[in-house]
């Protein structure tokens, strides 16, 4: 031990040891700092691995250099050699030292001999490497364990919608864990991939996250680079993107994966955000207008005429609603006196008015020409950038003529506002993108307020082409006639948000504090009227089903022979709420059928059972499974105490048709045969339920979603074992007509024998109320119930859906056994 103590004392005296300690401390601090800074700067996490390797490799180099400098400091020129010094020292040993077997001189000699580079350096390197072999793996292991401990926190933040915070932790964890399947799945949830390309290249790309603080302030925009900016990873969320290039008109867009993710829950798909824009020279773009490309456009708004299409030419639309200051310029330019601006006949209550009679109406509170709420041809102080209101359609049209523009047709307005996007999911599509249930547009648009806001007050509410405030603030006049008036749309500050998609009609002489306008400038070479046709009020179709005797004859197509099912439970998955069994049993012609059965843990058998038929996404999607659809839609209903069975029908995931399969046309015999096949597979599933002692086969409920409540609703009419029926997002889809009469839901809906609940969203733009849901309702027989959820899209949100379904089943089947 004395040798070791002497050796350690000698090492402490050497500067190389101090260098090693300082190096290790600095290297560790640098690595920890890099672990924090690299994710914050958006740099690749693999840099961390490179830095760690460099830090370890640099330690021997630092020690070697310190060793060399130490030797050079101890041996100035002309000094005696280390061998002579060692000999002199050795000669000073005392007899007592010899008798003791060693001496301080021996120890010092040993240490100094060890210090010789040829002897000591290899041993020291061995010690360093040995220490590194022990310390580094444990340090890396502790880092990985700390990173893995972040995963539950990331999951919690993601579940709460706190994607930016979750993303920051995920990037830190990724830097430490490297490839990890659980973290990879989480990263797909909390991050987006963004690409921005422009024509021409080189536009500066700026991005500003929709991340308001407690006071509602948003971060400043940041420069991402010059386009193209390709496949960068960003925290999941919405971003205002600004594109600027000298000599070209600037552009604004919202970058968001929200609609893709919402649709992906039904249809699957990629969540990459790809913004690709062609920038126009500044000289070609009118001031404060944005470009909208032409083409055929079909209206999709909930109140628009179904299937209405117009051929549009390229056009520009005002970036903002026409403001008070702009309208005042029209007044000061004698706009009310210049008859050439007033091109339309004045018609009120069916009677034509003269110029003088009309001008007597278009006055402010002092009797001067101007908006009804103005005083002395002036607006209230400080409201120059607010939209002009309290003007009629005729005044808006006259201003448009003065500005060398026109009022937009409903087709031009809607294309600029939403570009044909709508949701098959629970929420609705606004100009900036998808809004799910419970989300608010409070910082994106002026709805449910107490008055107008400046026209540029909501930078995160821009439309797909960069127009501001197309939802809320004020309703906007359009060019089209509807009934005896003119169409208004977009919703206003006094409306709830879901009114955005509604079409209304007011007399051309109507004015309101919540009604304004914006203009378009058409191409000089524009052909046609850009969709300026008269808009007919939507009429509810009336369908004529066959009589009951004919319906009974159709049932012969759906007869099947009972057969041994030979069921096998091939998988069982337990959760705290249910046990999910995956069952295989015999199907037709030697085929096997799969079914998922969810057994609740908060009820007592025998269980009432929901038999679920999903929507088109599960029939044709390559990514959405039957079990995913059940757990997304009916999880809460299982928790409430009812079992759920869903049959995996031929063509769904796990029972695919195979390559080259082409779905049949609705009018074909193949379509009829497909309906028969699926109906039979579903009924064999009911046969299986009857074999189970834990299922109450006298209390089965059919629940269909979308297709299951539309083209496939006839399944509910085929089997009298259903004692209750629920249609979610149901309707008669005219695009599925005509079909052979024995496959037509029109002929089956009136003969559903069980009490039926129709549960739809008022803003459903897939199965719209007037044209699809109401015709189905009219076909259903009593007892029946219609629940129409205001503000909901194709699938009513859980807060409305779950209690409505549970309440209906309690009423028709009785409460579940507890």
Residue, then its C-alpha position, 0 to 999 in steps of 0.5 A: x500500500x505504501x507504494x500505491x500511496x507514494x504513487x498517488x502522491x506523485x500523481x497529485x503533484x503532476x499537472x497531467x492529473x489536473x489536466x485530466x480532471x479539468x478535461x473530464x469536467x469540461x467534456x462532461x459539461x459540454x456533452x450535457x450542454x449539447x444534449x440541451x442545445x442540439x434539440x433547441x437549435x433543431x440540429x441532428x441528434x447524431x451530432x451528440x454521438x459524434x461529440x461523445x466519441x471525440x470527447x473520449x478520443x481526445x482524453x488520451x491526447x490531452x493527457x499525452x500533451x500534458x505529460x510532454x509539457x510536464x517533462x519539459x518543465x522538469x528537465x531544463x537544458x543541461x540538467x543531469x539525466x534522469x538516470x543519474x538523478x535516480x542513482x544519486x537518490x538511490x545512493x542516499x538510502x539509509x541502513x534503517x531503510x534497507x533493514x525495513x525493506x524499503x525507503x521513502x527514497x525507494x518510493x520516490x525513485x519508483x514513482x519517478x521511474x514510473x514517470x518516465x514516458x517509456x514506462x509510465x505513459x502506457x500504464x497511464x493510458x491503460x488506466x484511463x481506458x479502463x476507467x473509460x470502459x467502466x464510466x462511459x457505458x454506465x454514463x450512457x446507460x444512465x442517460x438512456x434510463x433517464x430518457x426512457x423515463x421521459x416517455x410517460x411524460x411525453x405520452x401524457x403531454x401528447x394526450x393533453x394536446x401539449x404537442x410543443x412541450x411533448x416534442x421538446x422532451x421527445x427530441x431530448x429522449x431521441x438524442x439519448x435513446x437513438x432508434x426506439x420503436x415506442x419513441x418513434x411512434x410518439x414522435x409521429x404523434x407530436x411532430x410534423x414534417x414540413x416542406x416548402x417549395x416555391x417557383x421560382x426558388x429562393x424565396x425567404x421562408x418564415x414561420x410563426x407557430x400558433x402558440x399563444x401565451x397566457x396573454x394571447x401573444x404569439x411568438x415572433x416569426x423565424x426564418x427557416x431558410x430559402x426555398x426549397x425547405x425540405x422535410x424539416x421536423x417541427x413540433x406538431x401544430x399550426x404555423x403561419x408561413x410567410x414567403x417573401x422574394x424581391x420582385x414578387x408578391x408576398x404570400x401567406x399560408x397556414x401549415x397544419x396536419x390537423x385535417x390529414x390526421x383527422x381524416x387519417x383516423x378514418x382513411x389513413x394516410x401521411x401527415x407530411x405538410x407540403x406547401x408548394x406555391x408559384x409566386x407572381x411578380x409584384x407588378x401582376x398582383x393588385x394591391x392587397x389581393x391574393x391569387x386564386x387559380x381557376x378550374x371546375x369548382x363544386x360547392x361543398x358547404x352544408x347549405x350549398x346546392x348539392x352538386x353545384x359546379x362552376x367553371x372558374x377562370x383565374x382571379x384575385x380576391x381581396x386579402x381583407x374585407x373592404x374597410x371603413x377607410x377604403x369605403x370612405x374613399x368611394x364616398x369622397x370620390x362622389x361614388x353615390x353620385x356617379x350613376x355608372x357605378x350603379x349597374x343593377x336595377x333597384x328591386x325591393x319587395x318585388x317592386x322596382x325603385x327609381x334612382x332617386x328613391x334608392x338614393x333616399x334609402x342609402x343614407x347615414x344618420x345625418x341623411x348624407x349618402x353613406x352607411x346607415x351607422x355613419x354620422x356625417x359621412x364618417x365612421x367612428x374614430x379609430x375604426x378605419x381598419x374595421x370592415x365597413x358594415x350597414x350597407x346594402x348589396x347595391x352599395x357593395x356592388x357599386x363600390x366594386x365597380x368603382x374599384x374596377x372589381x366585382x362582388x365574388x360569386x359564391x363559387x369564387x368566395x367558397x373556393x378562396x375560403x376553403x378550396x373544397x375541403x371538408x371533413x368526414x370526421x367529427x369536426x368542421x373545416x374552417x379557412x385555416x383548416x380542421x377544427x375538432x370537437x371542443x376546439x375554439x377559433x377564438x384567436x383565429x376568427x371573430x365569432x360570438x363577440x361584441x362587434x367587428x375587429x380590424x380586418x387584419x386582426x387574425x393572422x392565424x385565420x388565413x384561408x388556403x390562398x392567404x385571404x384574411x377573415x373569411x370566417x367571422x367578423x362580418x358576413x359577406x355579400x356575394x353576387x348570386x341571387x337566391x330566392x328573392x335576395x342575394x347570398x351572404x355567407x361566412x358568418x359574423x361576430x354575432x354568430x357561432x363558429x359553425x355558421x361559417x359554412x351556412x348560406x343565407x339570403x337577404x334582400x338587396x336593400x338589407x343592411x346590418x352591423x354584421x354584414x360587409x363584403x370583399x371584392x374579386x378581380x377577374x381575368x380580362x380573358x375570363x369566359x362565362x359568368x364564374x358561377x353567377x347563376x341563381x342559387x335554388x334553395x335546397x329541396x329535400x328529395x322524396x324517395x318511393x320504396x317498394x310495397x311490403x310484399x315486394x320487399x318480402x320477396x327481396x329477402x329470398x336473396x339473403x337466405x342462408x343455410x345454418x352451418x356449424x361455426x366451429x368458433x375458435x378464440x385466437x387472441x384475447x387482450x385484457x385492459x382495465x375496461x374490457x376483454x377483447x376476443x378475436x374469434x375465427x369461425x366458419x364462413x361461406x364456401x370454406x372461407x373463415x370469418x373473423x370477428x372482434x368481441x369486446x366484453x365489458x368489465x363493469x357489467x354482469x353477464x349475460x351482456x347486451x351487445x352492440x353489433x357494429x358496422x363501420x364506415x367506408x374507411x374500414x371497408x376500403x382503407x389499407x390502414x384502418x382496422x375493425x378493432x381500431x374503428x370500434x375503440x375509436x367510436x364505441x369505447x365509452x359505450x363498452x365502459x358503460x356496460x355493453x359488449x360490442x361485436x364487429x365482424x371483419x367482412x370480406x375486403x376489410x383489413x385481415x380479410x383483403x380481396x387481394x391484388x387487382x380487385x375492383x369494387x363493383x358499380x352500385x347498379x351491378x349484379x356484383x354489387x347486389x352479390x357483395x351486399x348478400x355476402x356481407x349481410x350473410x357474414x354479419x348474420x353468421x356473427x349473430x349465430x355465433x353470439x347465440x352460442x355464447x352463454x355470456x351474451x344476451x342474444x335477445x338484446x342485440x342492437x345494430x349500430x351503423x356508422x356512415x356506410x353502416x348507416x347509409x348504403x349498408x343500412x339494409x343489414x338492420x332490416x334483414x334480421x329480426x334479432x336486432x331489438x334496437x337500431x342506431x344510425x350515426x351520420x346516416x343518410x340516403x346517398x344519391x351517388x349510390x343510386x341507382x342500385x338493383x331494387x333488392x340491394x337498395x337501402x331506399x327499399x329496406x329503410x321503411x321495413x326496419x322493425x326495431x326502434x331506430x335512432x338517427x344521430x347526425x351533425x347539423x354541419x355534416x357535409x358528407x350526409x347533409x341534413x336536407x338532402x340525405x339525412x332528412x330523406x332517410x328520416x322520412x323513410x323510417x317507420x315509428x318508433x324512431x328518434x332524430x337527434x341533430x347536433x348543432x356544430x357537429x360534422x359527419x360524426x357527432x362528438x363523444x360528448x353528444x354521441x355517447x349519452x345519446x346512444x346509451x340513453x337510447x339503448x337504455x330506453x329500448x333494451x333496458x339498462x345493462x346488468x351491473 
